[in-house]
Amino acid sequence: MKRPQLHVSASPHIHSGIGVKYLMRNFVIALLPAVFAGWFYFGWWALGILAISVVSAVVTEIIYDKIVGKSIEIANGSAIFTGLVLGMLLSTQVPWWIPVLGALVAIVAGKELFGGLGNHPFNSSLVGWAFLAISYRDILENYPMPDPKFWLEAGEYLAYPAIYTLKDSGVDGIVDVPWQDYLLGNIPGEIGTICIIALLLGGAYLLYRRIITWQIPVFFIATVWVFGYVTSLIDPDTYASGTFHVLGGWTIFAAFFLAPEFGTCPVTTGGKIAYGIGCGLLTMIIRIWGSYIEGVPFAILLMNAITPLLDKIRPKVVGRVKEIA
């Protein structure tokens, strides 16, 4: 009688049918409203920066894979998403070689040197951005004034991004800015981070399609708001409100498109909650008391580093036999 063959494989044993290509495609779709907003306020060069960043990321991944003898996997869309997110974090005042260099660092140092997609511990787009911010800070901190294509008049309350104005001029510098300017994105800033309505539409799409879960965005945003609310209660002449800190910087963009990146954030429910709270706390600490004006990118990178520890936060196992010596 033939003995049955037992095949042993690693989990998961049942596949949902959702692959990397599907996830990346939905992330890109969710970013389209913000891409439109970038074009609407900053013109065609905004799309040029995004295109250069995406092409550079894809070409870098192809060349790297050929050099090391790996199979080329650009069809999964991860390089496209990495390049697109990096481009969204840049202004239209940067020269063409900035997105090229940023994409090179993001793909090679941020992803491939760790083993590729799923193995990198840090958000690859933020690794590229952090390299640029540290090496070329003066170039990255040049921002254009918004110039809406139609319907709106250009915002005239801010000459610099809201977070920068708060840091330089205090609460008095941002107190007169209408809330609709933040919501619509009619303020100076990066290509993809200014229009809150566009980002919320993209975030709602990701939640509706169940591409991401609600814990990280909700606890990230809530922590930023509560921290800002408390500090503004303590000293309203020095600290801006929680609502400002949610709408005036990268908070919304990060909560939906940076912090929940697969592989760099926790997978357990408790870990996601702690991760979102940690991102919010570090963002506010860096913003208010740190030397870097926008605390979001470094907060997420720091929380990426402790993701393996946060994944240990899990429910108690029920029904397990207690081991005895």
Backbone bond lengths (Angstrom), bond angles and torsions (degrees), N, CA, C in turn:
res aa  C-N    CA-C-N  psi(-1)  N-CA   C-N-CA  omega(-1)  CA-C   N-CA-C  phi
1 M - - - 1.468 - - 1.529 109.62 -
2 K 1.303 116.15 131.93 1.462 121.01 -178.14 1.518 110.74 -72.97
3 R 1.332 114.79 129.69 1.455 119.71 179.78 1.523 110.06 -73.90
4 P 1.338 118.71 138.65 1.477 120.50 179.52 1.527 110.79 -66.78
5 Q 1.307 114.41 142.87 1.460 120.78 178.24 1.532 109.61 -90.75
6 L 1.312 115.06 130.08 1.462 120.66 179.71 1.516 108.82 -105.76
7 H 1.319 116.19 119.91 1.469 121.42 179.74 1.524 108.64 -101.71
8 V 1.315 115.89 122.03 1.463 121.79 -179.56 1.526 109.42 -106.54
9 S 1.322 116.70 127.76 1.464 120.64 179.42 1.519 109.27 -140.48
10 A 1.316 114.10 160.42 1.464 119.90 179.39 1.517 110.04 -76.57
11 S 1.334 115.50 151.31 1.460 120.05 176.29 1.530 109.49 -70.80
12 P 1.334 118.31 159.25 1.466 127.15 3.25 1.529 111.79 -81.10
13 H 1.314 116.19 150.02 1.454 121.18 -177.79 1.524 112.58 -96.32
14 I 1.326 116.00 -16.57 1.463 120.96 176.37 1.521 107.83 -118.68
15 H 1.314 117.81 123.34 1.458 122.22 -176.85 1.527 110.14 -96.41
16 S 1.305 116.12 135.82 1.465 120.65 -178.00 1.518 112.56 -76.17
17 G 1.340 115.88 -14.15 1.454 119.03 -176.36 1.513 113.35 91.53
18 I 1.329 117.17 -6.51 1.459 122.09 179.13 1.521 108.40 -93.75
19 G 1.321 116.89 118.11 1.455 121.75 -179.44 1.509 112.37 -109.03
20 V 1.326 115.29 -179.66 1.461 121.30 -178.55 1.529 110.60 -61.59
21 K 1.323 116.79 -41.19 1.463 120.47 -178.90 1.524 110.89 -59.53
22 Y 1.312 116.72 -42.22 1.468 121.41 178.32 1.522 110.87 -62.76
23 L 1.324 117.49 -44.88 1.468 121.64 -178.76 1.525 111.10 -64.50
24 M 1.335 116.87 -46.83 1.465 120.47 -178.54 1.527 111.09 -64.38
25 R 1.322 116.43 -38.55 1.463 119.45 178.61 1.516 111.06 -61.61
26 N 1.318 116.68 -41.16 1.462 119.64 179.90 1.530 112.06 -70.45
27 F 1.316 117.71 -35.29 1.463 119.68 174.60 1.525 111.00 -62.27
28 V 1.322 116.27 -42.98 1.470 119.97 179.33 1.527 110.57 -64.32
29 I 1.326 116.78 -42.61 1.468 120.23 177.43 1.523 110.27 -59.90
30 A 1.332 117.35 -41.87 1.462 121.31 -179.15 1.526 111.95 -64.70
31 L 1.330 117.16 -25.41 1.466 120.53 -179.69 1.531 112.86 -84.47
32 L 1.313 117.60 -11.26 1.469 119.83 -175.09 1.534 113.79 -59.68
33 P 1.355 120.18 -40.70 1.467 117.74 175.82 1.531 113.17 -58.89
34 A 1.332 117.12 -38.38 1.460 120.15 178.62 1.523 111.10 -71.18
35 V 1.327 117.10 -32.77 1.464 120.40 175.05 1.522 110.01 -63.73
36 F 1.333 115.56 -43.77 1.469 119.37 177.07 1.527 111.22 -60.72
37 A 1.340 116.59 -42.45 1.463 120.24 179.17 1.522 110.81 -62.21
38 G 1.338 117.49 -39.31 1.461 120.73 177.74 1.517 111.74 -60.55
39 W 1.344 116.38 -43.46 1.466 119.87 176.34 1.522 110.88 -66.56
40 F 1.318 117.01 -42.02 1.460 122.11 -176.29 1.526 111.82 -59.34
41 Y 1.325 116.94 -39.76 1.467 120.32 -175.64 1.528 113.94 -95.64
42 F 1.346 117.49 -29.00 1.467 119.05 -171.30 1.515 114.57 -120.76
43 G 1.337 117.75 1.55 1.452 119.88 171.85 1.518 115.02 87.62
44 W 1.330 114.83 -172.04 1.463 121.69 -172.36 1.519 113.05 -69.45
45 W 1.346 117.27 -26.65 1.458 118.14 179.64 1.529 110.72 -66.09
46 A 1.324 118.11 -23.54 1.461 119.96 174.31 1.530 109.98 -60.33
47 L 1.327 116.20 -45.38 1.466 119.83 177.27 1.522 110.38 -67.47
48 G 1.341 117.07 -31.75 1.457 120.83 177.09 1.519 111.77 -63.82
49 I 1.324 116.44 -44.71 1.467 120.78 178.25 1.524 110.16 -61.28
50 L 1.323 116.88 -44.41 1.461 120.71 179.55 1.534 111.08 -62.70
51 A 1.322 116.37 -42.51 1.463 120.10 -179.56 1.527 111.01 -64.85
52 I 1.324 117.04 -43.77 1.468 120.72 178.98 1.521 110.51 -61.57
53 S 1.320 116.69 -42.65 1.455 120.88 -179.10 1.528 111.10 -64.50
54 V 1.330 116.82 -44.94 1.471 120.69 -179.48 1.520 110.86 -64.86
55 V 1.334 117.27 -48.31 1.468 120.66 -179.09 1.523 110.44 -62.06
56 S 1.328 117.28 -41.49 1.468 120.92 179.67 1.517 111.28 -62.43
57 A 1.334 117.03 -41.04 1.463 120.52 179.17 1.531 110.90 -64.99
58 V 1.323 116.96 -43.91 1.469 120.91 -179.14 1.526 110.74 -65.34
59 V 1.332 116.92 -47.39 1.469 120.81 -179.02 1.522 110.75 -63.58
60 T 1.336 116.68 -41.36 1.471 119.83 178.42 1.519 111.39 -60.03
61 E 1.340 116.73 -43.17 1.461 119.60 180.00 1.514 111.47 -65.49
62 I 1.322 117.79 -39.91 1.468 120.77 178.79 1.523 110.52 -62.72
63 I 1.337 116.69 -47.50 1.472 120.81 -178.22 1.523 110.54 -63.73
64 Y 1.329 116.90 -43.98 1.460 120.16 -179.41 1.530 110.62 -62.59
65 D 1.308 116.96 -45.90 1.465 120.33 -179.36 1.524 111.52 -61.16
66 K 1.339 116.96 -38.41 1.462 120.46 178.51 1.529 110.99 -67.22
67 I 1.330 116.43 -39.55 1.469 120.33 -178.23 1.521 111.12 -65.06
68 V 1.333 116.41 -43.76 1.472 119.39 -176.14 1.526 112.44 -90.52
69 G 1.321 117.42 -1.91 1.454 120.40 176.94 1.510 115.13 79.86
70 K 1.330 117.47 22.30 1.461 120.71 177.54 1.527 110.63 -86.41
71 S 1.299 116.37 157.08 1.455 119.66 173.23 1.521 109.39 -70.75
72 I 1.300 116.06 138.44 1.457 121.25 -177.33 1.529 109.36 -78.52
73 E 1.336 115.80 124.63 1.467 120.14 -173.62 1.525 112.25 -124.20
74 I 1.319 117.26 33.59 1.463 119.38 -177.86 1.520 112.21 -67.39
75 A 1.343 116.54 -17.25 1.467 119.50 -179.31 1.516 112.26 -64.70
76 N 1.352 117.61 -20.25 1.470 118.54 -179.92 1.529 112.52 -73.77
77 G 1.331 118.15 -11.75 1.462 121.42 173.67 1.513 115.67 84.77
78 S 1.330 118.90 -0.26 1.465 119.81 -176.67 1.524 112.01 -66.83
79 A 1.337 117.24 -37.90 1.470 119.83 178.24 1.527 110.53 -67.13
80 I 1.320 116.82 -36.85 1.468 120.40 177.86 1.524 109.90 -62.42
81 F 1.331 116.00 -45.53 1.464 119.53 -179.99 1.522 111.51 -65.06
82 T 1.334 117.82 -42.01 1.466 121.02 178.42 1.522 111.03 -59.70
83 G 1.326 116.81 -46.93 1.463 120.31 179.47 1.511 112.61 -65.07
84 L 1.335 116.58 -38.39 1.459 120.10 -179.33 1.524 110.77 -66.35
85 V 1.317 117.65 -45.02 1.469 120.86 179.98 1.521 110.48 -63.74
86 L 1.335 117.11 -43.33 1.464 119.86 177.66 1.523 111.02 -58.61
87 G 1.331 117.28 -45.54 1.456 120.48 179.20 1.511 112.79 -62.11
88 M 1.332 116.91 -34.22 1.462 120.36 179.12 1.521 112.20 -66.32
89 L 1.341 116.76 -22.03 1.460 120.95 -178.33 1.523 112.68 -89.90
90 L 1.331 117.12 4.31 1.460 121.77 -179.93 1.518 110.29 -109.79
91 S 1.314 115.70 157.70 1.467 120.14 175.28 1.521 109.36 -95.41
92 T 1.301 116.13 166.86 1.467 119.81 179.83 1.519 112.17 -79.22
93 Q 1.322 118.07 2.16 1.458 121.51 178.40 1.521 112.35 -89.24
94 V 1.315 118.49 -5.75 1.458 119.80 -178.42 1.524 110.03 -81.46
95 P 1.350 118.31 148.34 1.470 120.55 175.95 1.520 111.31 -71.59
96 W 1.313 116.33 165.58 1.469 121.77 -172.54 1.523 113.31 -61.91
97 W 1.348 117.35 -29.54 1.457 119.19 -175.19 1.535 112.99 -76.52
98 I 1.333 117.64 -14.59 1.463 120.32 178.72 1.531 111.34 -64.87
99 P 1.333 120.42 -51.98 1.474 118.60 176.49 1.520 113.40 -64.03
100 V 1.341 117.80 -30.15 1.466 120.40 176.90 1.523 110.23 -63.83
101 L 1.334 116.52 -49.87 1.461 121.25 -179.56 1.529 111.10 -65.70
102 G 1.322 116.44 -42.18 1.461 120.04 179.23 1.516 112.17 -62.06
103 A 1.335 116.90 -42.19 1.464 120.60 179.18 1.520 111.06 -66.21
104 L 1.326 117.37 -37.79 1.462 121.58 177.66 1.532 110.79 -59.69
105 V 1.328 116.51 -47.81 1.468 120.65 -179.87 1.527 110.28 -67.83
106 A 1.329 116.86 -40.84 1.469 120.33 -178.79 1.523 111.80 -60.20
107 I 1.335 117.04 -44.24 1.458 120.81 -176.75 1.527 111.74 -75.58
108 V 1.333 116.60 -47.65 1.470 119.75 -174.38 1.525 111.24 -77.23
109 A 1.355 116.19 -59.35 1.468 120.03 -175.93 1.523 111.90 -77.56
110 G 1.326 116.55 -31.89 1.456 119.61 -176.26 1.509 115.15 -84.66
111 K 1.353 116.88 -22.22 1.466 118.00 -175.14 1.524 113.29 -133.77
112 E 1.319 118.13 -58.55 1.458 120.74 -168.32 1.526 113.57 -68.04
113 L 1.318 118.74 -36.75 1.462 120.12 -179.47 1.522 112.56 -65.32
114 F 1.317 116.80 -19.13 1.465 120.86 177.19 1.521 112.59 -91.41
115 G 1.325 115.95 -2.11 1.459 118.89 179.56 1.506 114.11 115.96
116 G 1.331 117.24 1.31 1.451 120.16 176.87 1.512 113.56 96.47
117 L 1.313 115.28 -167.79 1.454 122.56 -175.71 1.529 111.39 -56.67
118 G 1.343 115.30 130.68 1.450 121.21 179.04 1.510 114.37 91.49
119 N 1.335 117.16 -12.68 1.458 121.20 -179.04 1.526 113.12 -109.57
120 H 1.309 117.45 -14.01 1.473 119.86 -175.94 1.528 109.69 -80.12
121 P 1.335 116.91 131.40 1.467 119.76 -176.00 1.523 114.11 -81.51
122 F 1.336 117.23 -18.75 1.459 121.16 -175.89 1.525 110.35 -116.50
123 N 1.324 115.10 149.47 1.458 120.58 176.64 1.529 108.83 -58.25
124 S 1.323 116.80 116.12 1.464 120.85 -171.65 1.531 112.45 -65.15
125 S 1.312 117.12 -37.92 1.469 119.49 178.41 1.522 110.94 -62.90
126 L 1.330 116.75 -39.87 1.462 120.61 179.60 1.521 111.80 -71.65
127 V 1.317 117.45 -29.63 1.462 119.30 174.47 1.526 109.80 -62.26
128 G 1.328 116.66 -45.70 1.467 120.31 176.60 1.507 112.40 -62.86
129 W 1.346 116.20 -43.83 1.462 119.41 179.51 1.522 111.35 -64.60
130 A 1.333 117.79 -42.50 1.464 121.36 -178.67 1.523 110.60 -61.98
131 F 1.327 117.28 -39.90 1.471 120.38 176.45 1.524 110.43 -59.67
132 L 1.325 116.75 -45.18 1.464 120.36 179.82 1.526 111.14 -66.23
133 A 1.342 117.02 -41.68 1.459 121.01 -177.08 1.526 111.77 -65.32
134 I 1.319 116.35 -36.60 1.462 120.03 179.90 1.527 111.28 -78.14
135 S 1.320 117.06 -37.27 1.464 121.06 -175.20 1.527 113.19 -86.25
136 Y 1.330 116.88 -33.45 1.471 120.80 -173.66 1.523 110.18 -133.13
137 R 1.307 115.76 51.58 1.466 121.32 -174.18 1.532 111.81 -60.13
138 D 1.317 116.94 -41.54 1.467 119.87 -178.00 1.519 111.69 -64.86
139 I 1.334 117.13 -35.06 1.465 120.26 179.56 1.521 110.36 -70.77
140 L 1.312 116.64 -42.98 1.464 120.28 -177.24 1.518 112.32 -69.25
141 E 1.325 118.15 -23.61 1.456 120.08 -175.46 1.527 112.81 -94.10
142 N 1.331 116.91 26.20 1.468 122.28 169.85 1.520 108.19 -101.90
143 Y 1.314 116.20 124.44 1.461 120.06 -173.99 1.524 111.00 -127.82
144 P 1.336 116.93 138.20 1.466 120.01 177.81 1.523 111.38 -82.23
145 M 1.309 116.08 156.68 1.456 120.47 171.04 1.521 109.05 -78.30
146 P 1.318 118.61 145.45 1.470 120.38 178.66 1.521 110.90 -65.92
147 D 1.314 115.20 143.78 1.461 121.06 178.84 1.527 107.89 -139.05
148 P 1.342 116.96 80.48 1.473 120.38 -174.76 1.522 112.33 -55.99
149 K 1.324 116.02 141.89 1.458 121.10 -178.03 1.522 112.08 -70.18
150 F 1.328 117.16 -33.61 1.459 121.00 -178.80 1.513 108.90 -162.04
151 W 1.308 117.55 166.80 1.461 125.82 170.94 1.522 113.09 75.69
152 L 1.305 118.83 -51.46 1.459 121.46 -175.44 1.518 112.00 -100.30
153 E 1.328 114.77 151.70 1.456 121.03 166.82 1.526 108.31 -87.51
154 A 1.321 116.42 147.73 1.457 119.89 -178.81 1.523 111.04 -60.87
155 G 1.343 116.12 136.73 1.454 120.41 177.06 1.521 110.93 -61.16
156 E 1.323 116.22 137.11 1.466 119.89 -174.38 1.526 112.51 -126.15
157 Y 1.313 116.78 15.19 1.464 119.27 -177.59 1.529 112.53 -93.59
158 L 1.338 117.36 -23.51 1.456 121.40 -176.79 1.518 110.23 -126.52
159 A 1.329 115.82 138.50 1.467 120.90 173.62 1.522 111.15 -99.52
160 Y 1.319 116.52 -15.49 1.458 123.55 179.63 1.527 107.86 -134.74
161 P 1.326 117.88 166.05 1.469 119.13 176.11 1.516 111.94 -53.84
162 A 1.323 116.25 151.61 1.461 121.22 -172.15 1.524 112.74 -58.55
163 I 1.339 117.38 -41.92 1.459 120.59 -179.25 1.521 110.76 -63.89
164 Y 1.331 117.44 -38.50 1.467 121.51 178.37 1.530 110.22 -66.73
165 T 1.322 115.66 -41.38 1.461 119.34 179.30 1.524 110.98 -63.26
166 L 1.325 116.61 -40.93 1.466 120.43 177.40 1.522 110.81 -60.97
167 K 1.320 117.02 -43.18 1.460 121.64 -178.51 1.524 111.25 -66.01
168 D 1.336 116.81 -39.67 1.467 120.77 -175.80 1.516 113.20 -83.65
169 S 1.346 116.63 -39.67 1.468 120.10 -170.88 1.517 113.87 -113.91
170 G 1.307 117.80 -5.42 1.454 120.37 -179.00 1.518 112.24 79.44
171 V 1.316 115.42 -171.56 1.464 121.47 -177.05 1.520 111.77 -61.53
172 D 1.320 117.45 -32.78 1.468 120.30 -179.32 1.522 111.89 -60.99
173 G 1.337 117.71 -26.31 1.458 120.36 -177.93 1.510 114.26 -75.88
174 I 1.331 117.91 -17.47 1.468 119.67 -176.52 1.534 112.16 -120.70
175 V 1.317 117.55 -0.60 1.462 119.94 -172.66 1.527 112.63 -67.74
176 D 1.327 118.29 -28.00 1.473 120.98 -176.04 1.523 114.04 -92.00
177 V 1.322 117.74 -2.99 1.467 119.73 -177.67 1.529 109.68 -73.23
178 P 1.335 118.33 123.96 1.475 120.32 179.65 1.525 111.03 -64.54
179 W 1.331 116.30 143.36 1.458 119.95 -179.39 1.526 111.64 -62.43
180 Q 1.327 117.36 -29.31 1.458 118.43 -179.27 1.528 112.17 -66.24
181 D 1.339 117.40 -25.74 1.463 119.24 176.59 1.524 110.79 -65.66
182 Y 1.318 117.38 -38.66 1.463 120.43 176.16 1.525 110.50 -67.79
183 L 1.322 116.64 -44.64 1.458 120.17 -176.78 1.522 111.88 -64.68
184 L 1.333 116.18 -41.51 1.459 120.50 -178.18 1.524 112.49 -83.60
185 G 1.342 117.46 -20.27 1.453 120.87 -179.28 1.511 113.86 90.38
186 N 1.317 117.39 19.99 1.468 121.60 -176.44 1.531 110.67 -85.22
187 I 1.331 115.68 54.23 1.461 122.69 -178.51 1.527 108.76 -143.27
188 P 1.333 118.11 159.87 1.474 119.57 175.43 1.525 110.26 -64.30
189 G 1.324 115.91 150.32 1.459 118.79 178.40 1.512 112.55 165.68
190 E 1.315 115.48 -165.77 1.452 121.53 179.05 1.531 109.82 -79.85
191 I 1.307 116.05 167.25 1.457 121.46 -175.04 1.527 111.96 -59.19
192 G 1.334 116.94 -43.52 1.455 118.81 -169.11 1.501 117.01 -111.06
193 T 1.335 118.84 3.92 1.463 119.32 -172.27 1.519 114.49 -108.64
194 I 1.332 118.22 -3.62 1.464 119.48 -167.57 1.524 114.25 -89.01
195 C 1.319 118.58 -34.87 1.464 120.71 -171.88 1.526 110.31 -90.62
196 I 1.318 116.32 102.34 1.458 121.44 -175.64 1.530 111.20 -65.38
197 I 1.315 117.51 -39.92 1.465 120.22 -179.92 1.526 110.84 -60.93
198 A 1.330 116.95 -43.84 1.462 120.76 179.30 1.530 111.09 -62.85
199 L 1.330 116.74 -40.97 1.463 120.69 -179.41 1.526 111.46 -68.93
200 L 1.325 116.80 -38.06 1.460 120.10 177.71 1.531 110.90 -66.59
201 L 1.309 117.30 -36.97 1.462 120.46 175.47 1.526 110.33 -61.08
202 G 1.342 115.43 -45.55 1.456 119.46 178.50 1.515 112.23 -64.37
203 G 1.334 116.46 -41.19 1.453 120.40 178.52 1.519 111.99 -64.72
204 A 1.330 116.39 -41.35 1.462 120.57 178.36 1.527 110.81 -63.08
205 Y 1.326 116.36 -37.26 1.471 120.41 177.35 1.532 110.68 -62.48
206 L 1.336 116.92 -44.57 1.461 120.49 -179.70 1.520 111.50 -63.83
207 L 1.322 116.63 -39.29 1.464 120.14 178.57 1.527 110.59 -69.24
208 Y 1.311 116.83 -41.50 1.467 121.40 -179.39 1.526 111.00 -63.00
209 R 1.332 116.36 -40.50 1.465 120.43 179.60 1.522 112.29 -83.00
210 R 1.329 116.25 -0.27 1.463 123.00 179.70 1.524 112.15 59.71
211 I 1.335 114.72 34.38 1.458 119.83 175.01 1.529 109.18 -75.96
212 I 1.315 116.64 -38.65 1.456 122.27 173.82 1.530 108.35 -124.33
213 T 1.314 116.27 164.06 1.458 121.11 175.40 1.528 109.44 -101.95
214 W 1.310 116.59 167.96 1.457 120.99 -170.21 1.524 113.79 -81.88
215 Q 1.320 119.33 -18.23 1.466 120.37 -169.17 1.524 113.40 -61.48
216 I 1.327 117.19 -49.49 1.470 119.28 -176.70 1.528 111.70 -65.25
217 P 1.354 120.57 -51.63 1.466 118.72 178.79 1.522 113.63 -59.16
218 V 1.329 117.59 -44.86 1.467 120.39 -175.96 1.521 111.38 -65.46
219 F 1.321 117.79 -47.10 1.458 119.63 -177.23 1.527 111.57 -74.02
220 F 1.296 117.88 -30.57 1.473 121.36 174.10 1.524 109.68 -61.95
221 I 1.327 115.94 -56.01 1.463 120.61 -176.70 1.529 111.23 -64.27
222 A 1.336 117.09 -42.93 1.464 121.08 -179.12 1.524 111.26 -62.63
223 T 1.327 117.32 -40.50 1.460 120.27 179.99 1.519 111.36 -65.34
224 V 1.325 116.82 -42.87 1.469 120.20 177.06 1.524 110.21 -60.16
225 W 1.333 116.27 -44.31 1.473 119.43 -177.72 1.521 111.17 -66.14
226 V 1.322 118.04 -45.92 1.469 121.30 -178.98 1.524 110.39 -63.20
227 F 1.315 117.52 -43.46 1.467 121.03 179.92 1.528 109.94 -60.97
228 G 1.353 116.04 -46.14 1.460 119.19 178.53 1.519 112.45 -65.59
229 Y 1.318 116.69 -37.79 1.462 120.84 179.27 1.523 111.13 -63.25
230 V 1.323 116.75 -45.18 1.467 121.07 -178.24 1.522 110.84 -66.43
231 T 1.327 117.36 -46.35 1.465 119.34 -179.28 1.524 111.92 -65.53
232 S 1.332 116.87 -35.46 1.468 118.58 178.25 1.522 111.51 -70.44
233 L 1.333 117.58 -29.40 1.461 120.30 173.92 1.526 110.90 -66.97
234 I 1.316 116.38 -38.40 1.460 120.97 -179.11 1.523 110.95 -67.77
235 D 1.344 116.01 -45.96 1.473 119.58 -178.33 1.519 109.19 -148.13
236 P 1.336 117.80 85.59 1.472 120.42 -175.98 1.523 113.58 -67.61
237 D 1.320 118.28 -17.38 1.465 120.72 178.40 1.522 112.13 -80.21
238 T 1.316 117.04 -16.01 1.462 121.21 -177.64 1.521 112.44 -110.28
239 Y 1.333 116.94 -38.84 1.457 120.95 -173.18 1.524 111.06 -110.51
240 A 1.324 115.02 136.81 1.463 120.96 179.60 1.524 109.96 -78.06
241 S 1.316 115.50 164.01 1.470 121.65 -176.81 1.525 111.42 -71.11
242 G 1.324 114.94 163.54 1.455 120.00 176.05 1.520 112.08 -62.78
243 T 1.314 117.07 -37.10 1.469 120.91 179.48 1.518 110.93 -62.41
244 F 1.329 116.73 -40.82 1.464 119.60 176.74 1.521 111.12 -60.05
245 H 1.321 117.10 -45.17 1.461 119.92 -176.32 1.523 111.78 -68.11
246 V 1.312 117.67 -25.68 1.462 120.22 175.72 1.525 111.06 -76.33
247 L 1.333 116.31 -41.03 1.462 120.17 -173.54 1.522 114.12 -93.86
248 G 1.334 117.69 -22.10 1.460 120.04 -169.06 1.508 116.36 -92.81
249 G 1.309 119.68 -0.85 1.457 120.61 -178.75 1.519 112.12 -137.07
250 W 1.329 115.66 -143.43 1.462 120.70 -177.33 1.519 112.72 -90.53
251 T 1.300 119.05 6.22 1.464 121.27 -169.67 1.530 112.94 -54.54
252 I 1.324 117.41 -51.18 1.464 120.19 -176.59 1.524 110.75 -67.42
253 F 1.315 116.89 -44.17 1.467 120.10 178.39 1.520 110.44 -58.23
254 A 1.331 115.90 -45.82 1.464 120.43 -177.39 1.525 112.15 -67.53
255 A 1.326 116.50 -38.85 1.460 120.31 -175.56 1.524 112.24 -62.96
256 F 1.329 117.59 -31.28 1.462 120.52 -176.89 1.527 113.98 -104.62
257 F 1.334 117.82 -28.33 1.468 119.25 -170.94 1.526 114.97 -118.84
258 L 1.324 118.72 -15.45 1.464 120.67 -179.10 1.524 111.76 -110.23
259 A 1.322 116.11 -55.16 1.464 119.99 -175.88 1.532 113.45 -62.31
260 P 1.352 120.24 -39.65 1.479 118.94 -175.88 1.526 114.63 -84.65
261 E 1.333 118.64 17.63 1.465 119.72 -178.17 1.524 110.49 -58.33
262 F 1.315 117.00 130.96 1.458 121.72 -177.80 1.523 110.83 -64.78
263 G 1.310 115.71 136.75 1.454 121.45 179.00 1.507 113.60 93.66
264 T 1.321 117.90 -22.30 1.466 120.76 -179.37 1.524 112.18 -112.47
265 C 1.328 117.41 -4.54 1.463 121.19 177.76 1.527 108.73 -120.51
266 P 1.321 118.04 160.68 1.473 120.82 -179.01 1.527 112.00 -63.63
267 V 1.327 114.99 160.47 1.461 120.41 178.01 1.521 111.66 -110.75
268 T 1.330 118.00 -16.32 1.462 119.95 178.84 1.527 109.75 -85.47
269 T 1.319 116.59 154.43 1.463 120.50 -178.92 1.520 111.73 -62.03
270 G 1.335 116.68 -48.12 1.458 119.56 178.60 1.508 112.65 -62.19
271 G 1.328 116.14 -38.70 1.455 119.87 177.81 1.519 112.05 -64.74
272 K 1.343 117.43 -39.23 1.464 120.50 179.21 1.529 111.17 -64.83
273 I 1.320 116.72 -40.33 1.469 120.11 179.08 1.527 110.40 -64.03
274 A 1.334 116.55 -47.52 1.469 120.35 179.20 1.520 110.72 -63.69
275 Y 1.318 116.93 -37.46 1.466 122.21 179.54 1.534 110.71 -64.39
276 G 1.335 116.53 -46.60 1.455 120.02 178.70 1.512 112.15 -61.95
277 I 1.333 117.05 -42.90 1.465 120.78 178.19 1.523 110.30 -64.01
278 G 1.328 116.89 -43.60 1.459 120.48 179.70 1.521 112.11 -62.34
279 C 1.337 117.09 -42.04 1.472 120.43 177.48 1.528 110.73 -60.68
280 G 1.338 116.54 -42.70 1.458 120.05 179.79 1.514 112.68 -65.79
281 L 1.320 117.31 -44.51 1.466 121.13 -179.58 1.525 111.40 -63.05
282 L 1.335 116.66 -48.62 1.459 119.55 -179.06 1.527 111.90 -65.56
283 T 1.330 116.49 -36.30 1.466 119.63 176.19 1.519 111.23 -57.11
284 M 1.322 116.90 -47.53 1.457 120.88 -177.28 1.524 112.32 -71.52
285 I 1.319 117.31 -37.44 1.465 120.39 178.15 1.524 110.75 -62.70
286 I 1.336 116.32 -44.56 1.468 120.03 179.41 1.522 110.52 -68.67
287 R 1.327 117.42 -42.92 1.466 120.36 180.00 1.523 112.30 -59.65
288 I 1.314 116.27 -45.99 1.462 120.50 -171.57 1.520 112.23 -82.59
289 W 1.330 116.74 -42.16 1.464 119.14 -172.93 1.526 114.22 -118.44
290 G 1.320 118.21 -4.66 1.458 120.73 -177.92 1.515 112.78 -89.59
291 S 1.332 115.72 170.71 1.461 120.67 -179.96 1.520 111.92 -83.06
292 Y 1.359 117.19 -24.32 1.459 119.75 176.24 1.527 109.17 -86.75
293 I 1.308 115.59 135.50 1.461 120.25 -170.02 1.527 111.58 -73.12
294 E 1.309 117.34 -45.09 1.463 120.86 179.18 1.521 108.77 -98.78
295 G 1.312 117.07 113.14 1.448 121.05 -174.39 1.514 115.52 -83.39
296 V 1.325 117.89 -12.78 1.463 121.41 -172.88 1.527 113.76 -57.06
297 P 1.344 120.09 -53.02 1.470 118.73 -172.85 1.516 113.53 -62.13
298 F 1.330 116.93 -41.61 1.459 119.11 -178.67 1.527 111.39 -74.27
299 A 1.327 116.63 -30.74 1.464 119.65 175.47 1.521 110.40 -62.43
300 I 1.316 117.87 -44.58 1.462 121.11 -178.94 1.523 111.06 -67.39
301 L 1.328 117.32 -42.29 1.462 119.98 179.10 1.531 111.16 -62.05
302 L 1.322 116.87 -39.68 1.465 120.07 177.48 1.521 111.38 -65.50
303 M 1.337 116.52 -41.04 1.457 119.30 179.07 1.525 111.53 -70.86
304 N 1.339 117.80 -31.00 1.465 119.98 173.78 1.519 111.16 -55.72
305 A 1.347 115.35 -36.69 1.466 120.05 -175.46 1.523 112.41 -66.44
306 I 1.322 117.93 -26.78 1.471 119.71 -178.00 1.525 112.46 -106.58
307 T 1.319 116.48 11.15 1.466 119.96 177.99 1.536 112.93 -55.22
308 P 1.345 119.68 -43.45 1.471 117.98 178.53 1.524 113.35 -58.87
309 L 1.330 117.01 -33.51 1.461 119.89 177.59 1.525 110.86 -71.05
310 L 1.323 116.74 -39.60 1.461 120.16 -179.13 1.522 111.55 -67.01
311 D 1.318 117.40 -28.48 1.463 120.01 178.53 1.522 112.63 -68.97
312 K 1.322 117.24 -11.04 1.462 120.52 175.65 1.530 111.83 -78.81
313 I 1.358 116.37 -10.11 1.463 120.19 176.08 1.527 107.64 -79.95
314 R 1.296 117.46 105.43 1.462 120.77 -175.68 1.525 109.63 -148.75
315 P 1.314 117.99 159.46 1.478 120.56 -179.44 1.520 111.52 -61.81
316 K 1.313 114.85 155.23 1.461 120.94 176.82 1.520 109.57 -67.31
317 V 1.304 115.54 135.05 1.471 120.87 179.57 1.527 109.55 -70.36
318 V 1.336 116.60 129.50 1.461 122.01 -179.09 1.530 109.14 -102.14
319 G 1.343 115.37 131.40 1.458 119.33 174.60 1.502 115.03 91.98
320 R 1.331 117.73 4.78 1.462 120.11 -179.20 1.537 109.86 -77.97
321 V 1.322 116.22 139.48 1.462 120.84 178.23 1.519 108.81 -76.58
322 K 1.319 116.81 126.79 1.452 121.42 179.82 1.525 109.83 -73.13
323 E 1.318 114.10 129.00 1.453 118.86 -179.88 1.524 110.14 -80.39
324 I 1.316 116.72 139.40 1.452 120.80 176.03 1.508 109.80 -125.66
325 A 1.318 115.10 150.02 1.465 118.89 -178.22 1.517 110.30 -71.81
